[in-house]
Amino acid sequence: MSRGLFFYTDAFQGYDMGPQHPMRPIRLRKTFELLDSYGAFGSVELREPHPCPVDVLERTHRHDFIQAVDYLSSGQHFPYSYQRYGFGTGDNPVFPGLFESSLLYTGASLDCASAIVEGEATVAMNIAGGLHHAHRARAAGFCVFNDCAVALRRLRDRFERVAYVDIDVHHGDGVQELFYDDPSVLTVSIHETGRMLFPGAGFVAEIGEGAGRGYSVNVPVWPGTNDLLWLEAWDAVAMPILRAYKPEAVVLQLGADAHALDPLAHLLLTAQGWLEAVKDVQSLGVPIVAIGGGGYNMTTVPRMWTLAASTLFGLDLPDATPESYAWHDEIPRLADEAIFEPDEASLSEAKRYIDRVVAEAGTTLFPYHNL
């Protein structure tokens, strides 16, 4: 069995929403080249991804939505308003090659899950994935197809219980919605509260419905939350439920936008604080599909994903980045030197909010897991 698999192609650069859009595909190349400069692919097998087959995609997305993406991408006449499918906004513009590039990042996550299902690896990674806001028939939040859900459905071909763990600063609303009534998929998301940040969801009270009640877990945190408080909430809510659920495999969404330097959110995490959650998921001892996600500071994303890859693949990478790395001058090391701290009033407010979240989770969620 391969120690680990990493799916990458420079064709990922085709998912490009324009020079003014915050999600810039160069972050993928910077991450890949950083890992390559460390010699990581001497230990981790590098593979080219395949586009997601449309019949597989239809297990997650409605046929008319898939057809709409194809029509809009190719410039064909489209009989309906594209706004009905979430396109045409600043978040989700239409661009040439939209369909093909979306199939490719989705196919890479499918390839990761298939490698786990077929016993080829215990960890498989696709940094182009993690597009967790896509809905069954609507693009949203920079996301077209929900590769997270596609990977989860593929894992369910083999495993009875799978978990989706999302450490992006934004709530994983699209994934939660798609599995809201399904107890075979536990969704766990720790994120900045929807009271302050897109998509305006992910409150503790969103616990699932029907047979899935108790299997949607949300851990919202307040702006100004630092490493210590974020990990306090994570340790108090997310990890006890994950351990009690005993998943047989995990999809780990590695959004890097909870970092203090990210321009689209308001948390104060360091790379190494965020990494503690990755280590905790690894400690579950089950196969992991690791996928990318948000992250809009071009110096923090490559080093955070490199730290995650180092942890998940069992690599021993020095903190100083190689001088041969093209962006060594702007990314000289992996970990943060500075610890980001809010003022005392903000810290107290963030602490009070987390205390309420932990108490509410204990009341509304823990009984479903015998905690």
Backbone torsions as a table, in degrees:
resi	resn	phi	psi	omega
1	MET	NA	137.7	176.9
2	SER	-64.9	143.6	176.9
3	ARG	-61.4	-36.3	179.3
4	GLY	-173.6	158.6	179.6
5	LEU	-124.4	140.2	177.8
6	PHE	-129.0	119.6	-178.3
7	PHE	-99.7	124.6	-177.9
8	TYR	-155.3	147.4	169.7
9	THR	-153.7	147.4	176.1
10	ASP	-67.5	-12.6	174.8
11	ALA	-64.6	-15.9	173.2
12	PHE	-58.5	-23.7	179.4
13	GLN	-64.8	-13.6	179.5
14	GLY	-70.7	-18.7	177.3
15	TYR	-83.0	76.1	-169.4
16	ASP	-125.6	110.8	-175.9
17	MET	-90.4	8.7	174.9
18	GLY	114.5	159.4	-173.0
19	PRO	-66.3	-20.6	-179.8
20	GLN	-93.2	-7.4	-177.5
21	HIS	-78.6	140.1	-176.9
22	PRO	-69.1	-25.3	-178.8
23	MET	-89.8	93.4	-174.3
24	ARG	-96.3	126.6	-175.7
25	PRO	-67.5	-12.7	178.7
26	ILE	-60.2	-24.5	179.5
27	ARG	-60.5	-29.9	178.6
28	LEU	-70.4	-45.6	179.7
29	ARG	-64.6	-41.0	179.7
30	LYS	-61.8	-37.2	178.6
31	THR	-69.2	-48.5	179.8
32	PHE	-58.2	-45.6	-177.2
33	GLU	-69.5	-29.8	175.9
34	LEU	-67.0	-47.2	176.8
35	LEU	-60.5	-41.2	-179.2
36	ASP	-64.7	-39.7	-179.5
37	SER	-65.6	-27.5	175.1
38	TYR	-77.5	-10.5	-176.5
39	GLY	79.0	22.6	-175.2
40	ALA	-61.7	-29.4	-174.5
41	PHE	-83.2	8.5	165.6
42	GLY	-79.5	-23.0	179.5
43	SER	-107.5	-31.8	-177.3
44	VAL	-105.7	130.6	-178.1
45	GLU	-75.9	128.2	179.2
46	LEU	-95.8	129.4	-179.6
47	ARG	-131.8	150.5	173.0
48	GLU	-80.8	133.7	178.1
49	PRO	-80.9	163.6	176.7
50	HIS	-113.6	147.9	173.8
51	PRO	-61.8	147.9	179.4
52	CYS	-71.5	127.2	175.3
53	PRO	-62.2	142.6	-176.2
54	VAL	-63.4	-35.7	-179.4
55	ASP	-66.1	-31.5	175.2
56	VAL	-71.1	-41.4	-180.0
57	LEU	-60.7	-31.9	-178.0
58	GLU	-72.0	-8.0	171.0
59	ARG	-72.3	-18.4	-177.4
60	THR	-115.6	-39.4	-174.5
61	HIS	-114.8	149.7	-180.0
62	ARG	-69.7	144.4	-175.6
63	HIS	-57.9	-43.2	-176.4
64	ASP	-66.4	-31.5	177.2
65	PHE	-68.5	-45.9	178.2
66	ILE	-58.8	-43.8	179.2
67	GLN	-63.3	-39.5	179.2
68	ALA	-62.2	-43.1	179.0
69	VAL	-61.0	-41.7	179.1
70	ASP	-62.2	-48.0	-178.5
71	TYR	-62.5	-47.2	-177.4
72	LEU	-64.9	-37.7	-178.7
73	SER	-64.5	-38.9	-174.9
74	SER	-92.1	-3.6	179.5
75	GLY	78.1	13.4	177.4
76	GLN	-68.6	159.8	175.6
77	HIS	-63.2	130.8	-178.3
78	PHE	-119.3	121.4	-170.3
79	PRO	-75.3	-9.5	-177.4
80	TYR	-119.7	164.2	175.0
81	SER	-68.7	129.8	-178.6
82	TYR	-70.4	-17.8	178.3
83	GLN	-63.7	-27.0	-179.4
84	ARG	-64.4	-20.7	178.5
85	TYR	-105.2	12.0	174.0
86	GLY	90.1	6.8	-177.7
87	PHE	-99.6	161.7	176.9
88	GLY	96.5	-5.5	176.6
89	THR	-88.4	174.1	175.1
90	GLY	-64.5	-32.3	180.0
91	ASP	-69.3	-42.9	-173.1
92	ASN	-129.7	74.3	176.0
93	PRO	-73.9	158.0	172.8
94	VAL	-87.1	134.9	178.2
95	PHE	-142.5	155.2	180.0
96	PRO	-59.9	135.4	-179.9
97	GLY	83.5	9.8	-179.6
98	LEU	-55.0	-45.6	-176.7
99	PHE	-66.3	-50.3	-176.3
100	GLU	-64.6	-42.0	-178.8
101	SER	-70.5	-30.9	177.1
102	SER	-71.5	-39.7	175.1
103	LEU	-62.3	-33.2	-175.8
104	LEU	-72.6	-47.5	-179.8
105	TYR	-66.6	-32.8	177.7
106	THR	-69.8	-41.1	178.6
107	GLY	-63.5	-32.3	178.4
108	ALA	-66.1	-38.3	175.9
109	SER	-69.8	-36.7	174.5
110	LEU	-62.6	-42.0	177.3
111	ASP	-59.8	-41.0	177.7
112	CYS	-60.1	-48.8	-178.2
113	ALA	-65.5	-39.1	179.0
114	SER	-64.1	-37.7	178.0
115	ALA	-63.2	-37.5	176.7
116	ILE	-68.7	-47.4	-178.6
117	VAL	-59.8	-38.9	-176.7
118	GLU	-87.5	3.3	175.0
119	GLY	75.9	20.5	-179.7
120	GLU	-80.8	-24.5	-176.9
121	ALA	-156.9	162.5	173.4
122	THR	-103.3	-16.2	174.1
123	VAL	-137.3	130.1	176.3
124	ALA	-136.7	136.7	-168.8
125	MET	-128.0	137.5	175.1
126	ASN	-137.2	99.7	-176.8
127	ILE	-71.0	-15.5	178.9
128	ALA	-80.4	-10.1	-177.7
129	GLY	-90.8	-159.4	179.8
130	GLY	86.2	23.0	-176.6
131	LEU	-86.9	81.4	-163.3
132	HIS	-87.2	-4.0	-178.7
133	HIS	-92.7	-9.7	-178.5
134	ALA	-66.0	135.8	-179.6
135	HIS	-104.2	176.3	-175.8
136	ARG	-57.7	-37.4	-177.8
137	ALA	-138.5	32.9	-178.6
138	ARG	-158.3	130.1	171.3
139	ALA	-77.5	150.3	179.2
140	ALA	-163.7	150.8	171.0
141	GLY	53.0	45.0	177.9
142	PHE	77.3	3.0	-171.9
143	CYS	-113.1	135.1	178.8
144	VAL	-104.9	-65.0	176.4
145	PHE	-105.8	145.7	-176.5
146	ASN	-91.2	86.1	-178.3
147	ASP	-63.9	-28.5	178.5
148	CYS	-59.4	-47.9	-179.0
149	ALA	-67.2	-38.2	177.9
150	VAL	-60.7	-43.5	178.9
151	ALA	-65.5	-41.5	179.3
152	LEU	-62.0	-42.5	179.3
153	ARG	-64.7	-35.9	178.0
154	ARG	-67.0	-41.5	176.8
155	LEU	-61.9	-34.8	180.0
156	ARG	-67.0	-13.7	174.5
157	ASP	-65.1	-22.3	-179.6
158	ARG	-117.5	-38.3	-170.3
159	PHE	-103.8	142.5	179.9
160	GLU	-77.3	-33.7	-177.5
161	ARG	-132.3	121.4	176.8
162	VAL	-126.8	152.1	178.8
163	ALA	-118.8	143.1	171.7
164	TYR	-111.0	120.3	-177.4
165	VAL	-119.0	123.6	-171.1
166	ASP	-123.3	113.8	180.0
167	ILE	-110.1	18.0	171.6
168	ASP	-65.2	152.1	179.3
169	VAL	-70.0	-20.0	178.1
170	HIS	-98.9	144.6	179.7
171	HIS	-62.0	137.7	178.1
172	GLY	-80.4	65.4	-170.2
173	ASP	-67.9	-38.4	-178.4
174	GLY	-64.8	-40.7	179.4
175	VAL	-67.9	-46.3	179.1
176	GLN	-55.8	-46.7	-178.1
177	GLU	-59.8	-41.0	-175.5
178	LEU	-71.4	-20.9	-178.7
179	PHE	-123.5	23.2	-170.8
180	TYR	-64.5	-24.1	-179.6
181	ASP	-114.0	20.6	-172.4
182	ASP	-117.7	105.5	-178.7
183	PRO	-72.8	-8.3	179.0
184	SER	-82.0	-7.1	176.3
185	VAL	-128.1	108.8	174.8
186	LEU	-85.8	123.0	176.3
187	THR	-106.4	129.2	-179.1
188	VAL	-127.7	123.5	-178.8
189	SER	-134.2	124.8	171.8
190	ILE	-110.8	127.7	-167.3
191	HIS	-161.6	163.2	171.8
192	GLU	-64.0	140.0	-175.7
193	THR	-53.7	140.7	176.7
194	GLY	-66.5	-9.3	173.7
195	ARG	-68.8	-21.0	-174.9
196	MET	-120.9	-13.1	-168.2
197	LEU	-145.4	147.7	171.9
198	PHE	-52.5	140.8	7.2
199	PRO	-96.6	19.9	178.2
200	GLY	72.7	26.5	-177.0
201	ALA	-139.2	-174.0	176.6
202	GLY	89.3	37.5	177.7
203	PHE	-88.0	158.3	-175.0
204	VAL	-57.6	-34.1	-177.0
205	ALA	-66.7	-14.4	176.7
206	GLU	-81.1	90.2	-171.9
207	ILE	-114.5	8.0	-177.8
208	GLY	104.4	172.0	179.4
209	GLU	-141.5	160.0	180.0
210	GLY	57.2	-134.9	179.6
211	ALA	-64.6	-19.3	-178.9
212	GLY	-89.3	4.6	-178.7
213	ARG	-63.9	126.1	-177.4
214	GLY	98.4	-4.9	-175.1
215	TYR	-110.7	9.3	167.5
216	SER	-111.7	118.1	-173.6
217	VAL	-118.6	121.0	179.8
218	ASN	-122.2	134.2	180.0
219	VAL	-125.9	81.9	178.1
220	PRO	-77.0	145.9	177.8
221	VAL	-129.3	161.7	-173.0
222	TRP	-90.3	151.3	172.8
223	PRO	-51.8	142.6	-178.3
224	GLY	90.2	-2.0	178.0
225	THR	-62.9	130.9	179.8
226	ASN	-103.0	-175.8	-179.2
227	ASP	-52.7	-49.8	-172.9
228	LEU	-60.5	-46.2	-178.4
229	LEU	-72.5	-39.3	179.2
230	TRP	-60.5	-45.0	179.7
231	LEU	-71.4	-29.1	174.9
232	GLU	-62.3	-46.5	178.9
233	ALA	-66.0	-42.2	178.6
234	TRP	-59.7	-48.3	-177.9
235	ASP	-68.6	-30.5	-176.1
236	ALA	-82.2	-28.3	-174.4
237	VAL	-119.4	-58.3	-171.4
238	ALA	-64.5	-51.5	-173.5
239	MET	-68.4	-41.0	176.8
240	PRO	-59.6	-39.2	179.8
241	ILE	-70.7	-40.9	177.6
242	LEU	-60.4	-43.7	-179.9
243	ARG	-66.7	-39.1	-179.9
244	ALA	-68.0	-34.6	-178.6
245	TYR	-70.0	-31.9	-179.5
246	LYS	55.7	61.6	178.2
247	PRO	-64.4	151.4	176.8
248	GLU	-91.8	-14.8	175.8
249	ALA	-160.4	157.4	-176.4
250	VAL	-132.2	139.6	162.9
251	VAL	-102.4	118.5	-176.6
252	LEU	-108.7	111.5	179.0
253	GLN	-89.2	121.8	-167.9
254	LEU	-105.8	42.6	176.8
255	GLY	-52.4	129.3	-175.7
256	ALA	-101.5	13.9	-173.1
257	ASP	-88.9	4.5	171.1
258	ALA	-79.3	-4.1	-179.7
259	HIS	-65.9	147.1	-177.7
260	ALA	-58.7	-28.4	-176.4
261	LEU	-90.9	0.2	-179.8
262	ASP	-71.6	135.6	-174.5
263	PRO	-80.6	-10.3	-173.2
264	LEU	-104.4	5.8	-178.0
265	ALA	-147.0	-172.8	-168.3
266	HIS	-136.0	24.1	176.5
267	LEU	-92.6	170.5	-173.3
268	LEU	-126.8	40.1	-178.3
269	LEU	-78.5	152.7	167.5
270	THR	-97.6	166.7	177.0
271	ALA	-61.3	-41.0	-176.1
272	GLN	-75.7	-28.4	174.3
273	GLY	-66.7	-47.6	176.6
274	TRP	-58.1	-38.3	-176.9
275	LEU	-63.4	-25.3	179.9
276	GLU	-59.5	-34.9	177.6
277	ALA	-67.4	-37.1	176.7
278	VAL	-61.9	-44.3	178.6
279	LYS	-61.8	-39.2	179.9
280	ASP	-64.9	-41.8	178.1
281	VAL	-64.8	-41.1	176.9
282	GLN	-60.1	-34.3	-177.3
283	SER	-66.9	-13.0	176.3
284	LEU	-66.8	-21.5	174.5
285	GLY	73.8	28.7	179.9
286	VAL	-121.1	163.2	178.2
287	PRO	-59.8	146.0	-175.6
288	ILE	-129.4	128.7	164.4
289	VAL	-96.7	114.3	-178.1
290	ALA	-104.5	124.2	-177.2
291	ILE	-128.3	158.7	-173.3
292	GLY	-69.7	-121.8	-178.3
293	GLY	135.1	-150.8	-177.6
294	GLY	-73.1	175.5	-178.7
295	GLY	139.9	114.1	-166.9
296	TYR	-128.5	7.6	169.3
297	ASN	-102.0	121.0	-169.8
298	MET	-76.5	-3.1	173.6
299	THR	-101.9	-26.9	-178.7
300	THR	-83.0	-38.0	-175.3
301	VAL	-60.4	-50.7	-177.3
302	PRO	-59.9	-39.7	-177.9
303	ARG	-75.1	-34.1	178.1
304	MET	-67.6	-42.8	178.8
305	TRP	-70.2	-30.4	174.9
306	THR	-68.6	-40.5	175.2
307	LEU	-61.5	-41.4	178.5
308	ALA	-64.2	-44.5	178.7
309	ALA	-62.3	-42.2	179.1
310	SER	-58.5	-43.3	179.6
311	THR	-67.1	-51.4	-172.9
312	LEU	-69.1	-33.7	-178.7
313	PHE	-93.0	-1.8	178.8
314	GLY	71.0	34.8	178.6
315	LEU	-89.8	156.4	178.0
316	ASP	-117.7	84.7	-175.1
317	LEU	-97.4	132.0	176.0
318	PRO	-64.6	152.8	-178.3
319	ASP	-65.8	-38.4	179.1
320	ALA	-71.7	127.3	179.6
321	THR	-74.0	150.5	-178.3
322	PRO	-60.9	140.8	178.4
323	GLU	-65.2	-20.1	178.3
324	SER	-75.2	-13.7	-179.5
325	TYR	-67.7	129.7	-173.8
326	ALA	-58.6	-30.0	-178.7
327	TRP	-108.9	28.6	-178.1
328	HIS	-58.1	-40.0	-175.8
329	ASP	-64.2	-36.3	-179.5
330	GLU	-90.7	-18.4	176.4
331	ILE	-128.5	75.2	-174.3
332	PRO	-77.8	-19.6	-178.9
333	ARG	-148.6	164.4	-176.8
334	LEU	-85.9	-46.4	-176.4
335	ALA	-84.3	162.4	175.8
336	ASP	-84.5	138.2	173.5
337	GLU	-81.2	-40.7	-177.8
338	ALA	-86.8	146.0	171.0
339	ILE	-104.4	127.2	-174.2
340	PHE	-91.8	122.5	-176.8
341	GLU	-125.7	135.8	174.4
342	PRO	-77.9	171.2	173.1
343	ASP	-70.6	166.6	-172.5
344	GLU	-60.7	-39.7	-179.5
345	ALA	-65.5	-43.1	178.9
346	SER	-65.5	-39.1	178.9
347	LEU	-63.5	-41.3	179.3
348	SER	-65.3	-39.8	179.1
349	GLU	-65.8	-42.2	178.6
350	ALA	-64.9	-38.3	178.8
351	LYS	-65.7	-43.4	178.8
352	ARG	-61.9	-40.3	-179.9
353	TYR	-64.6	-45.0	-179.9
354	ILE	-64.2	-39.2	177.6
355	ASP	-59.4	-39.7	178.4
356	ARG	-67.8	-40.9	179.0
357	VAL	-61.6	-46.9	-179.3
358	VAL	-62.1	-42.6	179.4
359	ALA	-64.6	-42.7	-179.9
360	GLU	-66.2	-40.9	178.0
361	ALA	-62.7	-39.3	178.6
362	GLY	-61.4	-35.8	-178.8
363	THR	-79.5	-44.0	-170.9
364	THR	-92.7	-27.6	-173.5
365	LEU	-109.0	-42.2	-172.6
366	PHE	-57.4	-37.9	179.8
367	PRO	-59.4	-28.2	179.0
368	TYR	-69.9	-17.0	-175.1
369	HIS	-119.4	16.4	178.6
370	ASN	56.2	41.1	179.5
371	LEU	-107.1	NA	NA
